[in-house]
C-alpha cells in the first residue's frame, strides 16, 4: 500500500460506488478539496469487507479522511448482517411515557452499541441523532424522531450522545432547525415551513440548543425554506447558520450540508453554485453522495478558500481509539449484554412503520 499523503482535509465529502475503491476513486479521495467519505448500503457486503474498505480509505491521507454513514436505527440503518439491529428512535420516546429513567438508560445503550460497532469497522461518524420533532406531518421523518415534545427529544438525544461518546464517536444533530413540521420530502421537493422564528424557537430549536450546550459535535441543516426567516433553505442561509446556530446557540462544531444532490438543494442552482452557497452561508463541509457525474465539475470549479476553523473542527469528527480496540470491546461480556438490551427493542423488519429512506439523509 502506498504511503499516505500529508494533506489537510478539504471541505467536500463524497460517496463511492461499491465494495472496493476503483483507481479513479483513489485519485478522487486524494484530491485536496476532499475531506471525507460517506458510505451507504451499496458499500456493504460483510464486516470483513467493510473493514478492508475503511482501512484503504484511511490509508490514503494524513490526517485520514473522515468516514461517515447514516446509521440511525429503524428505517435508516445502512449495515445489517453482523450488526445489532437498532430500534427506530420513536421506540425510545414511547418508553419514556412509561419510565423516563429507563428510557434515558436505553438511549445511552443504543448510542453505545451503535458507535462501538461502527468504530470497530473503522468508521468515524454516524449522522445521528435526529432532533426533529414528530409533529405527525412529515412521513420522511416519522418514527426517526424520538417524540413530539422538545424536552423529551432533548433528554433522549443527550442520553444517546453520551452513549455515542462511550463508543468513541461524536454526534450530529439533524435537520436544523427542524424538518418535522413540513409535509414534503426534501429528497424530492423543497419543502416550506411557514411558521415564525419565535414559533420555531419555542419548539423545534430547543433540542438543538440543549445539545449544542452539551458539546454536540456537528449539525446538518435541512433543505427546507422557512420564508418568515429567509427565502433560502436553512443550509444556504447565513441567518440560520451564522446568526442563529453560531450566534444564538453558540455552536462551534462542524456544520455539514445535507446532500447537495437532493432536489431540496436545487433552488441554489447547479452543483458548484450549491456548494459555494452552502460554504458561504457557513457550512464547513458539503456532501455530494450519489451523483458521481457531477463530482469532477465540483472539484474542478469549486473555489475552496481555506477555513481556519475547518481542521480544528474536523479533528473532533475522527473516532476515538482505533478499530482494534473496539473489536476487543465487542468481544466482552458487558458489550454482549448491551447488544441484548438493544435487540429487545428493535422490531421485526416487517413492522417498521413509514417509507424507507433511500441513499441520502
N, C-alpha and C positions, 0 to 999 in steps of 0.2 A: 504494500500500500504506500502511495506517495506521501511525502511529508506534508503536514497541514500548512496552509498559507497563513502567515501572520497578517491579518486584515481586519480592520474594525468592522463591526456589523452595520449593515445598511438598513434603510427604512422600509424594505419590501419583504413581505412573507409570501411564499409561493407554494403551490401544490406540486406533486409529482404524479406520474401516470400510473405506476404499477407497483409490483412487489420488489423490484430491484431498480437501481438507478441506471439510466442509459448514459452513454458518454456525453450526449448533449445536456442532459440534466446535471451531470457533474460540473460541466462548464458553467451552466446557468447558476448553480448554487455557489460557485466560486466568484460570481460577479460582485463587485464592490457595493452595488446598491441592494443586494440581497442580505437579509439578516435573520431569516427564519424559514421554516418549512412547516406546513400544516398537512397532517396525514388524515386519510379517510378510510372507509371500509374497503375501498378498492386497493388500498395499500397493505391489507392484512390477510394473511393466509394461516399463519400459525405464530405462536410465541417465538419460536426459534427464528423464523423468517423475519419477524418484526425486529427482534434484537439485532439481527445482522444488518437490516436496513438502517436502523438508527446509528449503529456503530459506523457504518460507511458515511452517513451524513455528518456525524460529529467529527470524523477524521479529516474532513475537507478543510476546515478552517480553525484558526486560533485567534480569538475565542471561538468556541464552537457555535454553530448556528442554533438558534432556539427551535426546538422541535415540539410542536403543539398538536392538539387534537380537540375535537368536540366530543366529550365523553362524559355526559351529564348523568346518564341513567334513563330508564324508561325508553321512550322512542328514540332518544339520541345517545346511543352507546355504539361507538364505531367498531370496537373489537369485542368479539363474543367468545368463540371457542377458547377455553383455557382461562378466561377472565370471570370474575364473580359477576353475576347478573345484578345490576343495580336497579333499585326501585325508581319510579318517577317521583319527583320531589313532592308532588301532591300527597303521597303516602305519608310523608313526614308531617305535613300540615294536618292531615286527618288524625294522626296520632296525637298531635298537640291538643286537639279538642278533648282527648281522653286523659292525657297525662303529659303536661308540659315538660317536666324534668326528664321523663323518659324520651320524649321527642328530641330534646337537645342532645341527650347522650347518643341516641340513634343517629342523628345527623352528623355528629362528630365521627362516629364509627364509619358511616358511609364515606365521609370525606377521606378518612384514613385509608380505607381499603382501596378506594378509587385511586388515590395518589400513589400509594406504595406499589400497586400492581403496574401502573404506568411507569413509575420510576425504575422498577426492576427491568423494564424493557427499553430503557434509555430515553423516554420522553420527559420533557421538562415541564409541560404545562397543559392542563385541560381548561378550555374556555368555560368555566363554571365558577360560581353558581349563577343561575337565572334569578335576577332580583325583580323581575316584572311581577305585577300584581295580577291575580286571577280575577279579572272583572267579569268573567264568563262571556266575553265578547270575541276574543281572538283565538281561533282554532289552532293556529300555528304555535301559540304559547300553551294554552290549555293546561294539561297536567304536568307540564315542565315547571310551572310556578308552584311555590310552596303553598300559597294561600292568597286570600283577598285582603286580609288585614296586614297593613305595612309593618306593624310591630311584630307580628308573628313571622313574617318573611324575614325581617331583620334578625330576630333571635335565632331562627333556624339557619340562616346564611352565616351568621357569626360562628355558630357551632360547626357548620360544615367547613368553614375557613380554618378553624382550629384543627380539625381532622386533616385537612389538606396539608397544613404545616407539619403535623406529626408525621405525615407521609412524605415529607421532603419537597413539597410543591407549594407554589404561590397560588393566588386566586385571581379570577377575572369576573367582575360583576357585569352583567349584561341584562337588558339592552338599554343603556342610559338614554334619556331619563325615564324610560318606561314604555314598553311595547304592548302592555296588556289591554289598553283601552280601545285600540283600533281593531277593526274587523278584518282589514286587508292583510295579506301575507307579503312582506317586503321582498321575498324571493321573486315575486311576480308583478307587483304593483308598488307605487309609492304611497303608502297609507298616510292619512291626515288625522291628527288628533286636535280637535277644535277647542280644547279646554284652555283656560288661562294659566299663566305661570303660577299664580297663587294656588289654584286648584291642584296642579301637579306637585307643588311644594308640600301641600298638606297631606299627600298620599304617596304617590309613586317615588318621589325623591327621598323619602325617609330611609328606606333600606340602603340606598347609595350613600347617604350622609353617615349612617351608623357604620357601614363597612369601611368608608374612607377614614373615619376617625380611628378605626381598629387596625389600620395598616393594610387594607386591600391592595394587592399588588398591581392590578391592571383593571381597565374598564373597556368595554366595547359599546360604542354608541349605536343607536337604532337608525336604520334607514327610514325614519318616519319624520314627516313635516309637522311641526307644531306652529301653525300660522299666527297664533296670538303672540308668539315669541319671536319667530324668524321665518322667512319664506323658504329657507333652505332646510333639508333634513338635518337632524342633530349631528350626524357625523361630518357635516360640511359647515357647521355653524360655529363661529367664534363666540357667539353669545352663550351657547350651551357648553362648549368645551373650555373656553377661557374664562368667561365671566362667572358661569355657574359652577362647573366642575372644578376647575383650578382655583377660582377665586372664592366663591361662596362655600364650597365644600372642602377647600384646602387639600385637594387630592394631588399627590406628587408621584403617582405610579405611571405605568405605561398606558397610553391610550391607543388601542388597536382599532383601526377601522373595521367595520363589517366587510364582507366580501364585496369588492368593487365590481364584480361581475353580475351582481344581483340587479334585478330590474329597479329596485328601490333607489339605486345609485345613479340611474340613467339621467336624472334631472341635471346632473353636474356636467354632462357632455360625454366625450369619448374617454377612453381609458386613461390617457395621460392627463386630461383635464380633471377627471375624477380624483386621481391620485394627488395632483397638485392642490386641488381644492381641499381635500382631506388634510393634507400636511399643513397647508396654510391656515386652516381652521384650528389646528392644534393636535391632530393625531401624530403620534410618534412613529407608528408603523402601519402601512397599508397592506391589505390582503388581496391577492388575486389567486383564487383557489382552483377554479375549474375552467379557465379559458387560456390554455397554452398558446392559442393562436394570437393572443394579444400581448403575450409576455415579452417577446423580443422588442416590440414597439415601446412598451412601458419602460423597459430597462434602458433602451437606447435614447429615449426622448425625455425621460423624467429628469428635470433638474433637481438634484438632491443636495442642497446646501447642508453642511454638517450641523446637526443639532447637538449642542454642547451637553445636553442632559441625556441624550439617547443612550450612550454607552453605560452611564450610571444606572439608568432605569432598566435597561435590558439585562444588566447583570443580575438584577433581582429575579428575573424570569427563569434563569437557569436553576434546575433542580438541585437540591441539597444531597450531598454524598453520591457515590457512584452506583451504577446499576448492580454491581456485585454485592454491595452492602444490602440493597433492598431485596435481592434474590435470596440472601440469607434470612432476612426478616420474614419473607413469605414462607419459609420452612418452619417457622416457630409455632409452638402450640398456641401461644397468645394470639397470633395472627389468624390461625385456623378458627379460633373461637370467634374472632371478629367477622370472618367470612361467613360463618354460620348465621350470625345475627343479621347480616345484610341479606343473605339469601332468603331468610324467612320473610323479609319484607317485599321481595321482588315478586311481582305477579307472573303468571304464565304469559308467554308471548301473545297468546290469543286474547287475553283480557286487557291488554294495554289500550286505553281509550285514545281516540283522536287520530288525525292523519300522521303518517310517518313524515319525519323531517328529512329532506334529502341531503345531498352533499354540500351543505352550507350551514348557516347559523340561524 
